[in-house]
Each structure stands twice: as structure tokens, then as C-alpha cells.
Amino acid sequence: MDNRRVMLGAESLLPGNGGICRVARLVGKVLAEEEGAGLLGADAIALNDDVVPGGEFRLPAVRAMGGSRARFVVGMAVGAVGHTHFIYDFAGMARAHCRVPFLRRPMMVYLHGIEVWGEESARRIAVARRAQALVVNSAYTLGRAERDHGRFEVRPRVCWLATESDEASSVVADGGGPPTVMILARMDADGGYKGHRELIAAWPAVVGAVGDARLVIVGRGPGMEVIAKLVGESPVAGNIEMKGFVPDGELDRLWGRTAVFAMPSRGEGFGLVYIEAMRHGIPVIASVHDAAPEVNVDGETGYNVDLDRDGGGLAERVIYLLRNREVAAEMGRNGQRRWQEHFRYSAFRGRFRELLGDFLR
């Protein structure tokens, strides 16, 4: 093993803690494999974890800081003594990077969507500008960040995210029950960010055409009451089900009953749930307003609708796929092939290893 030693500073390394957690786990898995091959040394510190993650995630030394920002900052400073390079899973975490001159080390920062957009992200952008290497989850994220803040001096390089596994879903569609559309997303405070409002508004038209069509809403968040109120006021409330949080075992069963995955969001920096739907062989309905078109190919793996044009035909697209099961199945197969090529773990590993090699050199 050479003398390069990398420290990963992460918000969380435990599964199920959101998109940024997925980034940390993907990067950590690559670092663990590189260490196992004797190519570098690697450790990690997780700010918000109370326990060290297990399973496939393996690094020799992972410390969980239990949410203590002070301990995290100290850990980063102490880590600068024995590590040559630092990687942060998003720009907010990089604020803890040690700036003492004789302990200053090169850092790589991963940039995501909303955290680097808008005026409120100026402090995170300022931290990112101090990095020696910048990685961004999509070309859309980069373009929007630079429209808001100007070009970066260090040119960010796009590295799409992925699932943590190379295995396609083993869930088999049960073929029974009503035709089901699922949205799986966090509910923001006003209920409008991920497309819940648009789907609920479209559902009377969907039910008018496909009488037994069901909309299943999975997830939780500060906007749950807002969404529940919209559902309760819908004339087809009986065809809409709010599931709240769903554990992995039950979620697999829901994927098996889902004909179409729909999340016409306006603010995805990448959209991990789209590739999860693709892994399950399910067609995707997203929007043209964010990074979704980089992931979901319109007319091939699903549709991307323009919500600013009379709903963009959202209801019509849903109705078409529910009525034309063979078309939906073919789009699902196309999506699974696209996932296999671009969005499974080994595809991410190939992309990130190239960036990591350049950073360490």
C-alpha cells in the first residue's frame, strides 16, 4: 500500500437516510475496495450516526459522532495529521475541513442539487470554491449552480449516482389488483416540490378513464398534513392511498404491484428513486424542470412532462401507460437496461475511480 490515506467526511453512512447518505455509501464502498486492493488507506467519520454501519460497507476505521458537530470538527482536524486527502459527501460537510496552514490537506467535495442553488447556498458555494476537486451529481445541478453563483475556478466533473448493488430487482410483478401508480418521495413543507400536488390534481381525470386506478403515496415529511388534506378534498379520495413510511420488505411488495412510477418533481439534482424504479423494470414519469431528463429518457424509459403547460399532459401520460400495458412493460425493460449500463454500482465505481485517481495524483 502506498502512503496516500483518504478521510471521508460524511453526514451519514447508514442506509435509508436520504440521497446524500447514498453518495457517502457509494464513495465509501469504492474507498474500501481500493484499500482492500492495497491501493490506498481510507477511514471515515459520520456526523449524524450513532452506530457504525455494517453490511457490505467496510472501512477499517469508521467513527460515528452521534450528531455532535464539535466532535466532527475535532475529528477532521485530528485526521489531518495522518491523512493526505479528504473527501466530503456534500459542501455543507466541508465547512469542517481543517484550515490550519500546516494541517491543510487537499479536499474533494461532492455537489448536489438544492444545496448549491439559490441565494441561501452562498456559504456552501464559498466552501466548495476552496476545494481542489469538485464532483457534481448531474450536468443540470452544475448548470443551475453556475447560473446562480457564476463559474467555479476548479471545473466540477459530473459523476452520476447509482444503486448500491449490481443486482436487478428479483421482485416479480404479481399481476393482480388495480392498476397502480406510486410516488415515493419526501413530503416538503408546502407539498409542492416533488409533484404530489400535480398527481393528486390529475387523479380525477385518471380515474375517469381508468376507473380502478390507484395512486399510492409513500414517504413522510413536514408536508404530510398538507398532502393528506389535498387527498381528503379530492373527489376520488377513495382511489388514493397514503402509506407513510414503508419498511424495505413492504416496499419491495409495493414495487411488485406498481405499473408506473411517477414523481414529476421540479427540483431534483439527480433523482435516485428514478433509477430504483428502473432497477425494478418500471416506467418513470418525471418532469422537464430538473435533472430528470438526464436519467429518464423521454419516450424510451418513460416520459418527462412540462408541468407549466396545462399540467404537461400528466394525466394523459398516466392513462396511456395504464391502458397500454405492453408499452409500459417495454419502457420498463428499456429502463432496466439503462440502469444496467449507467446506474448500477459498478458503473458508478468506474466513473468515480477515474476521478479519485486524478484527485490523488
C-alpha positions in Angstrom: 0.0 0.0 0.0 1.3 3.5 -0.9 1.3 6.4 1.6 -1.9 8.0 0.4 -4.5 8.0 3.1 -8.0 9.3 2.5 -10.6 10.5 5.0 -14.2 10.5 4.1 -16.3 13.1 6.0 -20.0 12.1 5.8 -23.3 13.3 7.1 -24.4 9.7 7.5 -23.3 6.3 6.3 -26.4 4.4 7.4 -28.8 3.2 4.8 -32.2 4.9 4.4 -31.0 8.5 5.4 -31.6 10.1 2.1 -29.7 10.9 -1.1 -26.6 12.4 0.4 -26.2 9.3 2.5 -26.3 7.2 -0.7 -23.4 9.3 -2.0 -21.3 8.7 1.1 -22.0 5.0 1.0 -21.1 4.7 -2.7 -17.9 6.7 -2.2 -17.1 4.7 0.9 -17.6 1.4 -0.8 -15.2 2.4 -3.6 -12.6 3.5 -1.0 -13.0 0.3 0.9 -12.4 -1.7 -2.3 -9.3 0.4 -3.1 -8.0 -0.2 0.4 -8.6 -3.9 0.1 -6.6 -3.9 -3.1 -3.7 -2.2 -1.3 -4.0 1.0 -3.5 -4.6 3.5 -0.6 -5.6 3.8 3.0 -9.1 5.0 3.9 -11.1 5.9 7.0 -14.4 7.8 7.6 -16.2 9.9 10.1 -20.0 10.2 10.1 -21.5 13.2 11.7 -25.1 12.1 12.4 -24.7 8.4 13.0 -24.9 6.8 16.5 -23.6 3.5 15.3 -21.1 2.3 12.8 -22.7 0.9 9.6 -22.3 -2.8 8.9 -23.3 -5.0 5.9 -21.4 -4.5 2.7 -19.9 -1.2 3.8 -16.4 -1.9 5.1 -13.7 0.6 6.0 -11.0 -0.2 8.6 -11.9 2.8 10.8 -15.3 4.4 10.8 -16.2 6.7 13.7 -19.8 7.8 14.5 -20.1 11.2 16.1 -23.8 11.0 17.2 -24.7 14.3 15.8 -22.0 16.3 17.6 -20.7 19.0 15.2 -17.9 19.8 17.7 -16.7 16.2 17.7 -16.9 16.1 14.0 -14.8 19.3 13.5 -12.2 18.0 16.0 -12.1 14.6 14.3 -11.4 16.3 10.9 -8.6 18.4 12.4 -7.0 15.4 14.2 -7.5 13.3 11.0 -5.4 15.9 9.1 -2.3 14.6 10.9 -2.5 11.1 9.4 -4.4 11.6 6.2 -3.2 13.1 2.9 -6.6 13.7 1.2 -10.2 14.5 2.3 -13.5 13.8 0.6 -16.8 15.3 1.7 -20.2 14.0 0.6 -21.6 17.5 0.3 -20.5 21.1 0.6 -22.0 21.7 4.0 -19.8 19.0 5.5 -16.7 20.6 4.0 -17.1 23.5 6.4 -15.4 21.3 8.9 -12.3 21.0 6.8 -9.1 22.0 8.7 -7.7 25.3 7.6 -4.7 25.4 9.9 -1.9 26.1 7.4 0.4 23.2 8.3 -2.5 20.8 8.5 -4.3 21.9 5.4 -4.9 19.0 3.0 -6.4 18.7 -0.5 -10.2 18.1 -0.5 -12.7 16.8 -2.9 -16.4 17.9 -2.5 -19.5 16.3 -4.0 -22.1 18.9 -5.1 -25.8 18.1 -5.2 -28.9 19.9 -6.2 -30.8 22.2 -3.9 -27.8 22.6 -1.5 -25.9 24.6 -4.2 -28.9 26.5 -5.7 -30.2 29.9 -4.8 -29.0 32.7 -2.5 -29.2 30.7 0.7 -26.5 28.4 -0.7 -23.8 31.1 -0.9 -21.9 29.9 2.2 -21.7 26.3 0.8 -20.6 27.6 -2.5 -17.8 29.6 -0.8 -16.6 26.4 0.8 -16.8 24.5 -2.4 -14.6 27.1 -4.1 -11.8 26.2 -1.7 -11.8 22.5 -2.9 -9.0 21.1 -5.1 -11.6 18.8 -6.8 -15.3 19.1 -7.3 -17.7 16.4 -8.3 -21.3 17.0 -9.3 -24.2 14.6 -9.5 -25.6 15.9 -12.8 -25.0 18.4 -15.5 -28.2 20.1 -14.5 -27.0 20.6 -11.0 -23.8 22.2 -12.3 -25.6 24.4 -14.8 -28.1 25.7 -12.3 -25.4 26.3 -9.6 -23.3 28.3 -12.1 -26.3 30.3 -13.2 -26.9 31.3 -9.6 -23.3 31.8 -8.5 -21.0 32.1 -11.5 -18.5 29.6 -12.8 -16.2 27.6 -10.5 -12.5 28.1 -10.7 -12.0 24.3 -10.4 -14.2 22.8 -13.1 -16.6 20.3 -11.5 -16.8 16.9 -13.1 -20.1 15.1 -13.5 -20.4 11.7 -11.8 -23.9 10.2 -11.9 -25.0 8.3 -8.8 -26.2 4.7 -8.7 -27.8 2.0 -6.7 -25.5 0.3 -4.2 -26.0 -3.1 -5.9 -25.4 -4.6 -9.3 -28.3 -6.9 -9.0 -31.6 -6.2 -10.8 -34.7 -6.5 -8.7 -35.9 -10.0 -8.0 -39.4 -8.7 -7.3 -41.9 -10.2 -9.7 -45.0 -8.2 -10.6 -48.0 -10.0 -9.1 -50.3 -9.0 -12.0 -53.2 -8.8 -9.6 -55.0 -5.9 -8.0 -55.9 -2.5 -9.5 -53.5 -0.6 -11.9 -51.3 1.3 -9.5 -49.1 4.4 -9.8 -46.7 5.0 -7.0 -44.9 8.2 -5.8 -42.1 7.6 -3.3 -40.7 10.9 -2.0 -40.2 13.1 1.0 -43.1 15.5 1.5 -41.8 19.0 1.7 -43.5 21.7 3.8 -45.9 23.0 1.2 -46.4 19.7 -0.6 -45.3 21.1 -3.9 -41.7 20.2 -4.5 -41.9 16.5 -5.5 -45.0 16.6 -7.6 -47.6 15.4 -5.1 -49.9 18.3 -5.8 -49.9 17.7 -9.5 -50.5 14.0 -9.2 -53.4 14.5 -6.8 -54.9 17.1 -9.1 -54.6 14.8 -12.1 -56.1 11.8 -10.4 -59.8 12.6 -11.1 -59.0 12.6 -14.8 -57.1 9.3 -14.5 -59.9 7.6 -12.6 -62.4 9.0 -15.2 -60.5 7.0 -17.8 -59.3 4.0 -15.8 -61.9 3.5 -13.1 -60.0 1.4 -10.7 -56.7 3.2 -11.0 -54.9 3.8 -7.6 -52.4 6.4 -6.6 -50.2 5.1 -3.8 -48.2 7.8 -1.9 -45.2 6.6 0.0 -43.0 8.7 2.3 -43.2 11.2 5.0 -42.0 14.7 5.9 -43.2 18.0 7.2 -45.8 18.3 4.4 -47.7 15.2 5.3 -50.7 17.1 6.7 -50.8 19.3 3.6 -50.8 16.2 1.3 -53.4 14.5 3.5 -55.7 17.5 3.2 -55.4 17.5 -0.6 -56.2 13.8 -0.7 -59.2 14.2 1.6 -60.5 17.0 -0.6 -60.1 15.0 -3.9 -63.4 13.7 -5.4 -61.6 10.4 -5.9 -60.0 10.2 -2.5 -61.1 6.5 -2.3 -58.6 5.8 -5.2 -55.7 7.4 -3.4 -53.8 5.8 -0.5 -51.2 7.4 1.7 -48.8 4.8 3.1 -46.4 7.0 5.1 -43.1 5.4 5.9 -42.8 1.9 4.4 -40.0 -0.6 5.5 -37.9 -2.2 2.9 -39.7 -5.6 3.0 -43.1 -4.0 2.3 -41.6 -1.6 -0.2 -40.5 -4.5 -2.3 -44.1 -5.7 -2.4 -45.3 -2.3 -3.4 -42.8 -2.2 -6.3 -44.2 -5.5 -7.4 -47.7 -4.1 -7.6 -46.7 -0.8 -9.3 -47.4 -0.3 -13.0 -46.0 3.2 -13.3 -43.7 5.2 -11.0 -44.5 9.0 -11.1 -42.6 11.8 -9.4 -43.0 14.9 -11.6 -40.7 17.0 -9.4 -39.4 20.5 -10.0 -36.1 20.3 -8.1 -34.2 17.0 -8.4 -30.5 17.4 -8.7 -30.4 13.8 -9.8 -33.3 11.6 -8.7 -32.2 8.3 -7.0 -35.7 7.0 -6.9 -35.9 7.1 -10.7 -33.1 4.6 -11.0 -34.6 2.5 -8.3 -37.8 2.3 -10.4 -35.7 1.4 -13.5 -33.9 -1.3 -11.5 -37.4 -2.8 -10.9 -38.3 -2.5 -14.6 -41.0 0.1 -14.0 -41.6 3.0 -16.4 -41.0 6.5 -15.0 -43.0 9.7 -15.3 -40.9 12.7 -14.3 -40.7 16.4 -15.4 -38.6 18.6 -17.7 -37.9 21.0 -14.9 -34.9 19.4 -13.2 -32.2 16.7 -13.8 -34.8 14.0 -14.6 -34.2 14.1 -18.4 -30.5 13.1 -17.8 -31.8 9.9 -16.1 -35.2 9.2 -17.7 -35.2 9.2 -21.5 -38.5 10.6 -22.7 -40.4 8.1 -24.9 -38.0 5.3 -24.1 -37.9 4.7 -20.4 -41.0 6.8 -19.6 -42.0 10.4 -20.0 -40.9 13.8 -18.8 -43.8 16.3 -18.7 -43.8 20.1 -18.7 -45.9 21.0 -15.8 -46.1 24.6 -16.8 -48.1 23.7 -19.9 -51.6 22.7 -18.6 -50.0 20.0 -16.5 -47.9 18.9 -19.4 -50.3 16.0 -20.2 -49.5 14.3 -16.8 -52.9 12.7 -16.6 -52.8 11.7 -20.3 -49.4 10.0 -19.9 -50.5 8.1 -16.8 -53.7 7.0 -18.6 -51.8 5.9 -21.7 -49.4 3.7 -19.7 -52.1 2.2 -17.6 -54.2 1.4 -20.7 -51.3 0.1 -22.7 -49.5 -2.4 -20.5 -47.3 -3.7 -23.3 -45.9 -0.3 -23.9 -45.4 0.2 -20.2 -43.6 -3.1 -19.9 -41.3 -2.3 -22.9 -40.4 1.1 -21.3 -39.7 -0.8 -18.0 -37.4 -3.2 -19.8 -35.7 -0.2 -21.5 -35.3 1.4 -18.1 -33.7 -1.7 -16.6 -31.2 -1.9 -19.5 -30.3 1.8 -19.0 -29.9 1.1 -15.3 -27.6 -1.8 -16.0 -25.5 0.4 -18.3 -25.3 3.6 -16.3 -26.8 3.4 -12.8 -25.7 0.2 -11.1 -22.9 0.3 -8.6 -20.1 -1.0 -10.9 -20.9 1.8 -13.4 -20.5 4.4 -10.6 -17.3 2.7 -9.4 -15.8 3.0 -12.9 -16.7 6.7 -13.1 -15.6 7.6 -9.6 -12.3 5.7 -9.6 -11.2 7.8 -12.6 -11.9 11.0 -10.7 -10.4 9.6 -7.5 -7.2 8.8 -9.3 -6.9 12.3 -10.8 -7.5 13.8 -7.3 -4.9 11.7 -5.6 -2.3 12.5 -8.3 
